[in-house]
Amino acid sequence: MDIIKILEYALEREYEGKRFFIENAGRLQNAAAAGAFKAIAIEEQKHIDFIAAQLAAQNAGVNAEMPELPTTGFFADRAENENIEQSLAESMVADLPVLRMAYLIERDFAEFYAIAASKTEGEAHRVLDMLAHWETGHERLFKHLHDKAFELYSGMPWGG
């Protein structure tokens, strides 16, 4: 696999993801979910910076520095610690499709990076595996938020 082509493609997808999170943060009715979208947009910028550095290093024929992976899932921990799910019932019904889309975007990112990592070796494998790990954390957060909101919504009496 051509790691440069993979990273160029990944960079474009990360820009799209960042745009999605920024645009939809302002549309979400639930403040906690909107805050999570804003935080993920910041994370997506970190991914953009990381991938751009990897591309520059590849083009220069050197290895780029690898950041340390966090030991815990910051966003998942935050969702649990702030009891986001308790505030979901108040305003999340309209947010369900956006949360579902966020989950699918992050799942697609995680799958893309994992598949690409499985077809590479060495430094390229490490880079793609790290990106897959990051995206899996985001995927878990949005799956949790969506599923909790859906559970609350499906238990509401008709008519809200």
Biotite code that builds the C-alpha atoms (Angstrom):
import biotite.structure as struc

atoms = struc.array([
    struc.Atom([0.000, 0.000, 0.000], chain_id="A", res_id=1, res_name="MET", atom_name="CA", element="C"),
    struc.Atom([1.146, 3.514, -0.734], chain_id="A", res_id=2, res_name="ASP", atom_name="CA", element="C"),
    struc.Atom([1.257, 5.184, 2.688], chain_id="A", res_id=3, res_name="ILE", atom_name="CA", element="C"),
    struc.Atom([1.346, 8.660, 1.143], chain_id="A", res_id=4, res_name="ILE", atom_name="CA", element="C"),
    struc.Atom([-1.908, 8.021, -0.751], chain_id="A", res_id=5, res_name="LYS", atom_name="CA", element="C"),
    struc.Atom([-3.488, 6.602, 2.408], chain_id="A", res_id=6, res_name="ILE", atom_name="CA", element="C"),
    struc.Atom([-2.432, 9.640, 4.445], chain_id="A", res_id=7, res_name="LEU", atom_name="CA", element="C"),
    struc.Atom([-3.611, 12.084, 1.766], chain_id="A", res_id=8, res_name="GLU", atom_name="CA", element="C"),
    struc.Atom([-7.003, 10.388, 1.705], chain_id="A", res_id=9, res_name="TYR", atom_name="CA", element="C"),
    struc.Atom([-7.109, 10.327, 5.509], chain_id="A", res_id=10, res_name="ALA", atom_name="CA", element="C"),
    struc.Atom([-6.266, 14.021, 5.683], chain_id="A", res_id=11, res_name="LEU", atom_name="CA", element="C"),
    struc.Atom([-9.208, 14.918, 3.456], chain_id="A", res_id=12, res_name="GLU", atom_name="CA", element="C"),
    struc.Atom([-11.578, 12.749, 5.529], chain_id="A", res_id=13, res_name="ARG", atom_name="CA", element="C"),
    struc.Atom([-10.330, 14.348, 8.772], chain_id="A", res_id=14, res_name="GLU", atom_name="CA", element="C"),
    struc.Atom([-11.037, 17.818, 7.342], chain_id="A", res_id=15, res_name="TYR", atom_name="CA", element="C"),
    struc.Atom([-14.542, 16.659, 6.431], chain_id="A", res_id=16, res_name="GLU", atom_name="CA", element="C"),
    struc.Atom([-15.049, 15.211, 9.912], chain_id="A", res_id=17, res_name="GLY", atom_name="CA", element="C"),
    struc.Atom([-13.901, 18.419, 11.580], chain_id="A", res_id=18, res_name="LYS", atom_name="CA", element="C"),
    struc.Atom([-16.304, 20.437, 9.415], chain_id="A", res_id=19, res_name="ARG", atom_name="CA", element="C"),
    struc.Atom([-19.167, 18.102, 10.333], chain_id="A", res_id=20, res_name="PHE", atom_name="CA", element="C"),
    struc.Atom([-18.530, 18.452, 14.064], chain_id="A", res_id=21, res_name="PHE", atom_name="CA", element="C"),
    struc.Atom([-18.129, 22.239, 13.955], chain_id="A", res_id=22, res_name="ILE", atom_name="CA", element="C"),
    struc.Atom([-21.262, 22.762, 11.862], chain_id="A", res_id=23, res_name="GLU", atom_name="CA", element="C"),
    struc.Atom([-23.413, 20.405, 13.908], chain_id="A", res_id=24, res_name="ASN", atom_name="CA", element="C"),
    struc.Atom([-22.219, 21.552, 17.340], chain_id="A", res_id=25, res_name="ALA", atom_name="CA", element="C"),
    struc.Atom([-24.257, 24.708, 16.768], chain_id="A", res_id=26, res_name="GLY", atom_name="CA", element="C"),
    struc.Atom([-27.334, 22.723, 15.725], chain_id="A", res_id=27, res_name="ARG", atom_name="CA", element="C"),
    struc.Atom([-27.503, 20.339, 18.658], chain_id="A", res_id=28, res_name="LEU", atom_name="CA", element="C"),
    struc.Atom([-30.103, 21.137, 21.274], chain_id="A", res_id=29, res_name="GLN", atom_name="CA", element="C"),
    struc.Atom([-28.335, 19.359, 24.124], chain_id="A", res_id=30, res_name="ASN", atom_name="CA", element="C"),
    struc.Atom([-25.483, 21.440, 25.547], chain_id="A", res_id=31, res_name="ALA", atom_name="CA", element="C"),
    struc.Atom([-23.452, 18.430, 26.691], chain_id="A", res_id=32, res_name="ALA", atom_name="CA", element="C"),
    struc.Atom([-23.625, 16.806, 23.266], chain_id="A", res_id=33, res_name="ALA", atom_name="CA", element="C"),
    struc.Atom([-22.774, 20.123, 21.600], chain_id="A", res_id=34, res_name="ALA", atom_name="CA", element="C"),
    struc.Atom([-19.778, 20.392, 23.920], chain_id="A", res_id=35, res_name="GLY", atom_name="CA", element="C"),
    struc.Atom([-18.681, 16.885, 22.926], chain_id="A", res_id=36, res_name="ALA", atom_name="CA", element="C"),
    struc.Atom([-18.927, 17.862, 19.248], chain_id="A", res_id=37, res_name="PHE", atom_name="CA", element="C"),
    struc.Atom([-16.782, 20.948, 19.853], chain_id="A", res_id=38, res_name="LYS", atom_name="CA", element="C"),
    struc.Atom([-14.213, 18.875, 21.732], chain_id="A", res_id=39, res_name="ALA", atom_name="CA", element="C"),
    struc.Atom([-14.130, 16.277, 18.941], chain_id="A", res_id=40, res_name="ILE", atom_name="CA", element="C"),
    struc.Atom([-13.609, 19.066, 16.380], chain_id="A", res_id=41, res_name="ALA", atom_name="CA", element="C"),
    struc.Atom([-10.502, 20.056, 18.365], chain_id="A", res_id=42, res_name="ILE", atom_name="CA", element="C"),
    struc.Atom([-9.395, 16.406, 18.367], chain_id="A", res_id=43, res_name="GLU", atom_name="CA", element="C"),
    struc.Atom([-9.954, 16.200, 14.621], chain_id="A", res_id=44, res_name="GLU", atom_name="CA", element="C"),
    struc.Atom([-7.622, 19.197, 14.208], chain_id="A", res_id=45, res_name="GLN", atom_name="CA", element="C"),
    struc.Atom([-5.006, 17.259, 16.188], chain_id="A", res_id=46, res_name="LYS", atom_name="CA", element="C"),
    struc.Atom([-5.496, 14.351, 13.777], chain_id="A", res_id=47, res_name="HIS", atom_name="CA", element="C"),
    struc.Atom([-5.102, 16.753, 10.847], chain_id="A", res_id=48, res_name="ILE", atom_name="CA", element="C"),
    struc.Atom([-1.870, 18.124, 12.327], chain_id="A", res_id=49, res_name="ASP", atom_name="CA", element="C"),
    struc.Atom([-0.599, 14.618, 13.047], chain_id="A", res_id=50, res_name="PHE", atom_name="CA", element="C"),
    struc.Atom([-1.360, 13.326, 9.547], chain_id="A", res_id=51, res_name="ILE", atom_name="CA", element="C"),
    struc.Atom([0.128, 16.436, 7.922], chain_id="A", res_id=52, res_name="ALA", atom_name="CA", element="C"),
    struc.Atom([3.329, 15.884, 9.938], chain_id="A", res_id=53, res_name="ALA", atom_name="CA", element="C"),
    struc.Atom([3.385, 12.229, 8.886], chain_id="A", res_id=54, res_name="GLN", atom_name="CA", element="C"),
    struc.Atom([2.959, 13.236, 5.238], chain_id="A", res_id=55, res_name="LEU", atom_name="CA", element="C"),
    struc.Atom([5.755, 15.795, 5.477], chain_id="A", res_id=56, res_name="ALA", atom_name="CA", element="C"),
    struc.Atom([8.032, 13.208, 7.086], chain_id="A", res_id=57, res_name="ALA", atom_name="CA", element="C"),
    struc.Atom([7.179, 10.591, 4.441], chain_id="A", res_id=58, res_name="GLN", atom_name="CA", element="C"),
    struc.Atom([7.883, 13.080, 1.660], chain_id="A", res_id=59, res_name="ASN", atom_name="CA", element="C"),
    struc.Atom([11.215, 13.940, 3.312], chain_id="A", res_id=60, res_name="ALA", atom_name="CA", element="C"),
    struc.Atom([12.070, 10.263, 3.783], chain_id="A", res_id=61, res_name="GLY", atom_name="CA", element="C"),
    struc.Atom([12.238, 10.456, 7.589], chain_id="A", res_id=62, res_name="VAL", atom_name="CA", element="C"),
    struc.Atom([10.106, 9.179, 10.467], chain_id="A", res_id=63, res_name="ASN", atom_name="CA", element="C"),
    struc.Atom([7.886, 11.725, 12.197], chain_id="A", res_id=64, res_name="ALA", atom_name="CA", element="C"),
    struc.Atom([7.581, 11.833, 15.963], chain_id="A", res_id=65, res_name="GLU", atom_name="CA", element="C"),
    struc.Atom([4.782, 9.764, 17.418], chain_id="A", res_id=66, res_name="MET", atom_name="CA", element="C"),
    struc.Atom([2.691, 11.268, 20.208], chain_id="A", res_id=67, res_name="PRO", atom_name="CA", element="C"),
    struc.Atom([1.876, 9.209, 23.277], chain_id="A", res_id=68, res_name="GLU", atom_name="CA", element="C"),
    struc.Atom([-1.521, 7.556, 23.280], chain_id="A", res_id=69, res_name="LEU", atom_name="CA", element="C"),
    struc.Atom([-3.761, 8.520, 26.184], chain_id="A", res_id=70, res_name="PRO", atom_name="CA", element="C"),
    struc.Atom([-4.190, 5.699, 28.667], chain_id="A", res_id=71, res_name="THR", atom_name="CA", element="C"),
    struc.Atom([-7.920, 6.296, 29.099], chain_id="A", res_id=72, res_name="THR", atom_name="CA", element="C"),
    struc.Atom([-10.705, 7.353, 26.787], chain_id="A", res_id=73, res_name="GLY", atom_name="CA", element="C"),
    struc.Atom([-11.038, 11.037, 27.660], chain_id="A", res_id=74, res_name="PHE", atom_name="CA", element="C"),
    struc.Atom([-14.345, 11.543, 25.913], chain_id="A", res_id=75, res_name="PHE", atom_name="CA", element="C"),
    struc.Atom([-15.940, 8.353, 27.199], chain_id="A", res_id=76, res_name="ALA", atom_name="CA", element="C"),
    struc.Atom([-14.780, 9.204, 30.731], chain_id="A", res_id=77, res_name="ASP", atom_name="CA", element="C"),
    struc.Atom([-16.131, 12.726, 30.349], chain_id="A", res_id=78, res_name="ARG", atom_name="CA", element="C"),
    struc.Atom([-19.509, 11.452, 29.163], chain_id="A", res_id=79, res_name="ALA", atom_name="CA", element="C"),
    struc.Atom([-19.767, 9.209, 32.207], chain_id="A", res_id=80, res_name="GLU", atom_name="CA", element="C"),
    struc.Atom([-18.401, 11.717, 34.717], chain_id="A", res_id=81, res_name="ASN", atom_name="CA", element="C"),
    struc.Atom([-20.652, 14.548, 33.584], chain_id="A", res_id=82, res_name="GLU", atom_name="CA", element="C"),
    struc.Atom([-23.707, 12.275, 33.475], chain_id="A", res_id=83, res_name="ASN", atom_name="CA", element="C"),
    struc.Atom([-24.463, 13.367, 29.941], chain_id="A", res_id=84, res_name="ILE", atom_name="CA", element="C"),
    struc.Atom([-27.062, 10.643, 29.675], chain_id="A", res_id=85, res_name="GLU", atom_name="CA", element="C"),
    struc.Atom([-29.140, 12.240, 32.453], chain_id="A", res_id=86, res_name="GLN", atom_name="CA", element="C"),
    struc.Atom([-29.617, 15.402, 30.413], chain_id="A", res_id=87, res_name="SER", atom_name="CA", element="C"),
    struc.Atom([-30.353, 13.575, 27.176], chain_id="A", res_id=88, res_name="LEU", atom_name="CA", element="C"),
    struc.Atom([-34.063, 13.066, 27.739], chain_id="A", res_id=89, res_name="ALA", atom_name="CA", element="C"),
    struc.Atom([-34.703, 16.790, 27.888], chain_id="A", res_id=90, res_name="GLU", atom_name="CA", element="C"),
    struc.Atom([-33.663, 17.701, 24.369], chain_id="A", res_id=91, res_name="SER", atom_name="CA", element="C"),
    struc.Atom([-32.060, 14.899, 22.408], chain_id="A", res_id=92, res_name="MET", atom_name="CA", element="C"),
    struc.Atom([-34.883, 13.636, 20.204], chain_id="A", res_id=93, res_name="VAL", atom_name="CA", element="C"),
    struc.Atom([-33.986, 16.060, 17.389], chain_id="A", res_id=94, res_name="ALA", atom_name="CA", element="C"),
    struc.Atom([-30.308, 15.261, 17.945], chain_id="A", res_id=95, res_name="ASP", atom_name="CA", element="C"),
    struc.Atom([-30.633, 11.505, 17.330], chain_id="A", res_id=96, res_name="LEU", atom_name="CA", element="C"),
    struc.Atom([-29.871, 11.624, 13.571], chain_id="A", res_id=97, res_name="PRO", atom_name="CA", element="C"),
    struc.Atom([-26.846, 13.882, 14.137], chain_id="A", res_id=98, res_name="VAL", atom_name="CA", element="C"),
    struc.Atom([-25.505, 11.622, 16.881], chain_id="A", res_id=99, res_name="LEU", atom_name="CA", element="C"),
    struc.Atom([-26.028, 8.608, 14.627], chain_id="A", res_id=100, res_name="ARG", atom_name="CA", element="C"),
    struc.Atom([-24.128, 10.316, 11.812], chain_id="A", res_id=101, res_name="MET", atom_name="CA", element="C"),
    struc.Atom([-21.289, 11.235, 14.203], chain_id="A", res_id=102, res_name="ALA", atom_name="CA", element="C"),
    struc.Atom([-21.057, 7.613, 15.303], chain_id="A", res_id=103, res_name="TYR", atom_name="CA", element="C"),
    struc.Atom([-21.003, 6.364, 11.704], chain_id="A", res_id=104, res_name="LEU", atom_name="CA", element="C"),
    struc.Atom([-18.319, 8.879, 10.696], chain_id="A", res_id=105, res_name="ILE", atom_name="CA", element="C"),
    struc.Atom([-16.070, 7.826, 13.554], chain_id="A", res_id=106, res_name="GLU", atom_name="CA", element="C"),
    struc.Atom([-16.739, 4.133, 12.922], chain_id="A", res_id=107, res_name="ARG", atom_name="CA", element="C"),
    struc.Atom([-15.828, 4.584, 9.261], chain_id="A", res_id=108, res_name="ASP", atom_name="CA", element="C"),
    struc.Atom([-12.610, 6.374, 10.258], chain_id="A", res_id=109, res_name="PHE", atom_name="CA", element="C"),
    struc.Atom([-11.697, 3.617, 12.723], chain_id="A", res_id=110, res_name="ALA", atom_name="CA", element="C"),
    struc.Atom([-12.397, 0.873, 10.177], chain_id="A", res_id=111, res_name="GLU", atom_name="CA", element="C"),
    struc.Atom([-10.469, 2.656, 7.428], chain_id="A", res_id=112, res_name="PHE", atom_name="CA", element="C"),
    struc.Atom([-7.398, 3.088, 9.609], chain_id="A", res_id=113, res_name="TYR", atom_name="CA", element="C"),
    struc.Atom([-7.573, -0.468, 10.981], chain_id="A", res_id=114, res_name="ALA", atom_name="CA", element="C"),
    struc.Atom([-7.853, -1.995, 7.499], chain_id="A", res_id=115, res_name="ILE", atom_name="CA", element="C"),
    struc.Atom([-5.033, 0.177, 6.172], chain_id="A", res_id=116, res_name="ALA", atom_name="CA", element="C"),
    struc.Atom([-2.882, -0.713, 9.207], chain_id="A", res_id=117, res_name="ALA", atom_name="CA", element="C"),
    struc.Atom([-3.454, -4.417, 8.578], chain_id="A", res_id=118, res_name="SER", atom_name="CA", element="C"),
    struc.Atom([-1.987, -4.016, 5.089], chain_id="A", res_id=119, res_name="LYS", atom_name="CA", element="C"),
    struc.Atom([1.152, -2.169, 6.154], chain_id="A", res_id=120, res_name="THR", atom_name="CA", element="C"),
    struc.Atom([4.241, -2.809, 8.248], chain_id="A", res_id=121, res_name="GLU", atom_name="CA", element="C"),
    struc.Atom([6.705, -0.863, 10.354], chain_id="A", res_id=122, res_name="GLY", atom_name="CA", element="C"),
    struc.Atom([6.227, 2.860, 10.888], chain_id="A", res_id=123, res_name="GLU", atom_name="CA", element="C"),
    struc.Atom([3.226, 3.053, 8.551], chain_id="A", res_id=124, res_name="ALA", atom_name="CA", element="C"),
    struc.Atom([1.503, 0.312, 10.559], chain_id="A", res_id=125, res_name="HIS", atom_name="CA", element="C"),
    struc.Atom([2.207, 2.149, 13.833], chain_id="A", res_id=126, res_name="ARG", atom_name="CA", element="C"),
    struc.Atom([0.829, 5.441, 12.485], chain_id="A", res_id=127, res_name="VAL", atom_name="CA", element="C"),
    struc.Atom([-2.356, 3.900, 11.097], chain_id="A", res_id=128, res_name="LEU", atom_name="CA", element="C"),
    struc.Atom([-2.890, 1.753, 14.168], chain_id="A", res_id=129, res_name="ASP", atom_name="CA", element="C"),
    struc.Atom([-2.609, 4.847, 16.375], chain_id="A", res_id=130, res_name="MET", atom_name="CA", element="C"),
    struc.Atom([-5.173, 6.676, 14.254], chain_id="A", res_id=131, res_name="LEU", atom_name="CA", element="C"),
    struc.Atom([-7.507, 3.655, 14.429], chain_id="A", res_id=132, res_name="ALA", atom_name="CA", element="C"),
    struc.Atom([-7.181, 3.659, 18.216], chain_id="A", res_id=133, res_name="HIS", atom_name="CA", element="C"),
    struc.Atom([-8.019, 7.364, 18.456], chain_id="A", res_id=134, res_name="TRP", atom_name="CA", element="C"),
    struc.Atom([-11.052, 7.021, 16.211], chain_id="A", res_id=135, res_name="GLU", atom_name="CA", element="C"),
    struc.Atom([-12.303, 3.958, 18.090], chain_id="A", res_id=136, res_name="THR", atom_name="CA", element="C"),
    struc.Atom([-12.472, 6.084, 21.238], chain_id="A", res_id=137, res_name="GLY", atom_name="CA", element="C"),
    struc.Atom([-14.562, 8.693, 19.425], chain_id="A", res_id=138, res_name="HIS", atom_name="CA", element="C"),
    struc.Atom([-16.737, 5.958, 17.951], chain_id="A", res_id=139, res_name="GLU", atom_name="CA", element="C"),
    struc.Atom([-17.463, 4.547, 21.432], chain_id="A", res_id=140, res_name="ARG", atom_name="CA", element="C"),
    struc.Atom([-18.434, 7.980, 22.752], chain_id="A", res_id=141, res_name="LEU", atom_name="CA", element="C"),
    struc.Atom([-20.952, 8.703, 20.003], chain_id="A", res_id=142, res_name="PHE", atom_name="CA", element="C"),
    struc.Atom([-22.344, 5.167, 20.103], chain_id="A", res_id=143, res_name="LYS", atom_name="CA", element="C"),
    struc.Atom([-22.884, 5.616, 23.841], chain_id="A", res_id=144, res_name="HIS", atom_name="CA", element="C"),
    struc.Atom([-24.557, 9.024, 23.403], chain_id="A", res_id=145, res_name="LEU", atom_name="CA", element="C"),
    struc.Atom([-26.760, 7.844, 20.537], chain_id="A", res_id=146, res_name="HIS", atom_name="CA", element="C"),
    struc.Atom([-27.807, 4.600, 22.205], chain_id="A", res_id=147, res_name="ASP", atom_name="CA", element="C"),
    struc.Atom([-28.609, 6.320, 25.488], chain_id="A", res_id=148, res_name="LYS", atom_name="CA", element="C"),
    struc.Atom([-30.640, 9.029, 23.730], chain_id="A", res_id=149, res_name="ALA", atom_name="CA", element="C"),
    struc.Atom([-32.475, 6.413, 21.674], chain_id="A", res_id=150, res_name="PHE", atom_name="CA", element="C"),
    struc.Atom([-33.203, 4.341, 24.767], chain_id="A", res_id=151, res_name="GLU", atom_name="CA", element="C"),
    struc.Atom([-34.689, 7.377, 26.503], chain_id="A", res_id=152, res_name="LEU", atom_name="CA", element="C"),
    struc.Atom([-36.612, 8.427, 23.407], chain_id="A", res_id=153, res_name="TYR", atom_name="CA", element="C"),
    struc.Atom([-38.053, 4.965, 22.800], chain_id="A", res_id=154, res_name="SER", atom_name="CA", element="C"),
    struc.Atom([-39.279, 4.851, 26.407], chain_id="A", res_id=155, res_name="GLY", atom_name="CA", element="C"),
    struc.Atom([-41.129, 8.171, 26.182], chain_id="A", res_id=156, res_name="MET", atom_name="CA", element="C"),
    struc.Atom([-44.912, 8.160, 25.893], chain_id="A", res_id=157, res_name="PRO", atom_name="CA", element="C"),
    struc.Atom([-46.153, 9.125, 22.437], chain_id="A", res_id=158, res_name="TRP", atom_name="CA", element="C"),
    struc.Atom([-46.389, 12.864, 22.109], chain_id="A", res_id=159, res_name="GLY", atom_name="CA", element="C"),
    struc.Atom([-43.340, 13.493, 24.359], chain_id="A", res_id=160, res_name="GLY", atom_name="CA", element="C"),
])
